[in-house]
Amino acid sequence: MNKKTIVAVGGGEIGRIKILPDGTTYQTEIETTLIDKFIVEASGKKNPKMLFIGTASNDKASYLDVITTHFKDRLGCSCVEPLNLVGTNISFEEIRRKIFSADIIYVGGGDTTTMLKIWKELGVDKLLFEAYNKGIILSGISAGAICWFEYYDNGDDIDNIEQLDIISGLSFIKGFGVPHYNCLTPKEKKKINDKLKDKNIKGWSIDDCVALVFQNDELKIISCRPDRTATPIP
């Protein structure tokens, strides 16, 4: 039987170049190496092929560059191929070819709702579920982590926490997922917990630098920092 694996990373940096208000640049820390090594090793191959899906960030080329440097140059993937879906005329057959040519699929962060809308319009959601059942590793960070759950929240799209709502995800994993949990205020955490209680939904909070790993019926937590974790909520 194929081992079905999803690695949901709450957040963390892998060496992005950021621009300060004065125009100077700096490289962020590399914070999730322990998790990312696990993703590569879980493929069972020495030099696995990775497919990067950056839909949530509009297929930004600079994001692909960072992912390629990290997973190919540092961690030994043989290649990091992008699946660009935003503003392209890519065929369903080409999408299918790319997905099933990969050993690992890694989904980047950004706008979860827009990403899922595009995936469903193009049939990517169904292909990813097929890949999951075939044993291709599914992984991702932030939006690329919570998309696999039954539910996520619209916290990134609202100006006031009182507007919080629960939205349907792909349902590859039961329950609700919330990333960057360590960055939330006590009020934001309470609002999420109360909303889930009202809807009788169980879920998981995932801190930055932490991953929830779902393999068949087994679950484990990988943390890159002793002060970060993932916990059931509410």
C-alpha positions as CSV (number, residue, x, y, z in Angstrom):
1,M,0.0,0.0,0.0
2,N,1.3,3.5,-0.8
3,K,2.1,5.6,2.2
4,K,0.0,8.8,2.0
5,T,2.0,11.7,3.4
6,I,1.1,15.4,4.0
7,V,3.6,17.8,5.7
8,A,1.9,21.0,6.8
9,V,4.4,23.7,7.8
10,G,3.1,26.5,9.9
11,G,5.6,29.1,8.6
12,G,9.2,30.0,8.7
13,E,11.9,31.5,6.5
14,I,14.3,29.7,4.1
15,G,16.6,32.6,3.0
16,R,14.3,35.0,1.2
17,I,15.8,38.4,0.2
18,K,13.8,41.2,1.8
19,I,13.9,44.9,1.0
20,L,13.9,47.5,3.8
21,P,12.1,50.9,3.5
22,D,15.4,52.6,2.8
23,G,16.1,50.3,-0.1
24,T,18.7,48.1,1.4
25,T,18.3,44.3,1.3
26,Y,19.0,41.4,3.6
27,Q,18.7,37.6,3.5
28,T,16.3,36.1,6.1
29,E,17.4,33.2,8.3
30,I,17.0,29.6,7.2
31,E,14.6,28.3,9.9
32,T,12.9,25.1,8.7
33,T,15.8,22.9,7.6
34,L,14.9,20.0,9.9
35,I,11.4,19.9,8.5
36,D,12.6,20.3,4.9
37,K,15.1,17.5,5.2
38,F,12.3,15.3,6.4
39,I,10.2,16.2,3.3
40,V,13.1,15.2,1.0
41,E,13.9,12.0,2.9
42,A,10.2,11.0,3.0
43,S,10.3,10.5,-0.8
44,G,12.6,7.5,-0.3
45,K,14.9,8.8,-3.0
46,K,18.4,10.2,-2.8
47,N,17.7,13.0,-5.2
48,P,14.0,13.4,-5.6
49,K,12.2,15.6,-8.1
50,M,10.2,18.5,-6.6
51,L,7.2,20.3,-8.1
52,F,6.7,23.8,-6.7
53,I,3.2,25.2,-6.9
54,G,3.3,29.0,-6.2
55,T,-0.3,29.8,-7.1
56,A,-1.0,31.5,-3.8
57,S,1.8,34.1,-4.5
58,N,0.9,34.6,-8.2
59,D,3.7,32.3,-9.4
60,K,6.3,34.8,-8.3
61,A,9.6,34.0,-9.9
62,S,11.6,35.2,-6.9
63,Y,9.8,32.7,-4.7
64,L,10.7,29.9,-7.1
65,D,14.3,31.0,-6.9
66,V,14.4,30.8,-3.1
67,I,12.7,27.3,-3.2
68,T,15.2,26.1,-5.8
69,T,18.2,27.3,-3.9
70,H,16.9,25.7,-0.7
71,F,15.6,22.3,-1.9
72,K,18.0,21.7,-4.8
73,D,21.2,23.4,-3.9
74,R,21.1,22.8,-0.1
75,L,19.0,19.7,0.3
76,G,19.7,17.6,-2.8
77,C,16.6,17.5,-4.9
78,S,17.6,16.8,-8.5
79,C,15.3,19.6,-9.7
80,V,12.6,22.0,-8.6
81,E,10.1,22.4,-11.5
82,P,7.4,25.1,-11.2
83,L,3.7,24.5,-12.0
84,N,2.7,28.0,-13.1
85,L,-1.1,28.4,-13.3
86,V,-1.7,32.1,-13.0
87,G,-2.4,33.8,-16.4
88,T,-1.2,30.9,-18.4
89,N,-3.0,28.6,-21.0
90,I,-1.5,25.4,-19.6
91,S,-3.4,22.3,-20.6
92,F,-4.9,19.8,-18.2
93,E,-2.6,17.1,-19.8
94,E,0.5,19.2,-19.0
95,I,-0.7,19.8,-15.4
96,R,-1.2,16.1,-15.0
97,R,2.2,15.3,-16.5
98,K,4.0,17.7,-14.1
99,I,2.2,16.5,-11.0
100,F,2.8,12.8,-11.7
101,S,6.4,13.3,-12.7
102,A,7.2,14.6,-9.2
103,D,8.3,12.8,-6.1
104,I,7.4,15.7,-3.9
105,I,4.9,18.5,-4.3
106,Y,5.6,21.7,-2.3
107,V,3.0,24.5,-2.1
108,G,4.0,28.0,-1.2
109,G,2.4,30.6,0.9
110,G,0.1,33.5,0.0
111,D,-3.6,33.8,-0.7
112,T,-5.3,30.4,0.1
113,T,-8.7,31.3,-1.2
114,T,-7.6,32.5,-4.6
115,M,-5.3,29.5,-5.0
116,L,-8.0,27.0,-4.3
117,K,-10.4,28.8,-6.7
118,I,-7.8,28.5,-9.5
119,W,-7.1,24.8,-8.6
120,K,-10.7,23.9,-8.7
121,E,-11.3,25.7,-12.1
122,L,-8.4,23.8,-13.6
123,G,-9.0,20.4,-11.9
124,V,-5.7,20.6,-10.0
125,D,-7.5,19.6,-6.7
126,K,-8.5,16.3,-8.1
127,L,-5.1,15.6,-9.6
128,L,-3.5,16.4,-6.2
129,F,-5.8,14.0,-4.5
130,E,-4.9,11.3,-7.0
131,A,-1.2,12.0,-6.4
132,Y,-1.7,11.8,-2.6
133,N,-3.3,8.4,-2.9
134,K,-0.4,7.2,-5.2
135,G,2.2,8.1,-2.5
136,I,3.6,11.4,-3.9
137,I,4.6,13.6,-0.9
138,L,2.3,16.6,-0.5
139,S,3.8,19.5,1.5
140,G,3.6,23.2,1.9
141,I,3.9,26.2,4.1
142,S,1.3,28.6,5.4
143,A,-1.4,28.7,2.7
144,G,0.3,25.6,1.3
145,A,-0.2,23.9,4.7
146,I,-3.8,24.8,5.5
147,C,-5.2,24.1,2.1
148,W,-5.1,20.3,2.8
149,F,-7.5,20.6,5.8
150,E,-11.3,20.4,5.7
151,Y,-11.4,24.0,6.9
152,Y,-9.2,27.2,7.3
153,D,-10.1,30.8,8.2
154,N,-10.1,34.0,6.3
155,G,-7.8,35.8,8.7
156,D,-5.5,37.1,6.1
157,D,-8.3,38.7,4.1
158,I,-10.1,40.7,6.8
159,D,-9.4,44.0,8.6
160,N,-11.2,43.1,11.8
161,I,-11.1,39.9,13.7
162,E,-14.9,40.1,14.2
163,Q,-15.3,39.3,10.5
164,L,-13.6,36.0,10.9
165,D,-15.2,33.1,9.1
166,I,-14.4,29.4,8.5
167,I,-13.9,28.3,4.9
168,S,-13.9,24.9,3.3
169,G,-10.5,23.5,2.1
170,L,-9.5,20.4,0.2
171,S,-10.5,18.0,3.0
172,F,-7.4,15.7,2.5
173,I,-7.0,16.1,6.3
174,K,-9.9,16.2,8.8
175,G,-10.5,19.3,10.8
176,F,-9.2,22.9,10.7
177,G,-5.7,24.2,10.3
178,V,-4.3,27.6,11.3
179,P,-0.7,28.5,10.6
180,H,1.6,31.2,12.3
181,Y,-0.3,30.5,15.5
182,N,2.6,32.0,17.6
183,C,2.1,35.3,15.8
184,L,-1.6,35.7,16.7
185,T,-2.8,37.9,19.5
186,P,-4.7,36.5,22.5
187,K,-7.9,38.1,21.0
188,E,-7.3,36.4,17.6
189,K,-6.7,33.0,19.3
190,K,-9.9,33.3,21.4
191,K,-12.0,34.3,18.3
192,I,-10.7,31.3,16.4
193,N,-11.4,28.9,19.3
194,D,-14.9,30.3,19.9
195,K,-15.7,30.1,16.2
196,L,-14.6,26.4,16.1
197,K,-16.6,25.6,19.2
198,D,-19.7,27.2,17.7
199,K,-19.4,25.0,14.6
200,N,-18.2,21.9,16.5
201,I,-15.0,21.7,14.5
202,K,-11.8,20.3,15.8
203,G,-8.5,21.6,14.5
204,W,-4.8,22.3,14.9
205,S,-2.7,25.3,15.6
206,I,0.7,25.3,13.9
207,D,3.4,27.6,15.0
208,D,6.1,29.0,12.7
209,C,9.0,26.5,12.3
210,V,6.7,23.6,13.1
211,A,5.2,20.9,10.9
212,L,2.3,18.5,11.3
213,V,3.1,15.3,9.5
214,F,0.2,13.0,8.5
215,Q,1.3,9.6,7.2
216,N,-1.6,7.2,6.7
217,D,-3.2,7.0,10.2
218,E,-0.1,8.3,12.0
219,L,0.5,11.9,13.1
220,K,3.7,13.5,14.4
221,I,5.0,17.0,15.1
222,I,8.4,18.2,13.9
223,S,9.6,21.4,15.5
224,C,12.8,23.3,14.6
225,R,12.6,25.4,17.8
226,P,12.1,24.2,21.4
227,D,9.6,27.0,22.1
228,R,7.3,26.2,19.1
229,T,4.8,23.4,18.7
230,A,1.4,22.4,17.2
231,T,-1.6,21.8,19.4
232,P,-5.2,20.6,19.1
233,I,-7.8,23.4,19.2
234,P,-10.3,24.3,20.6
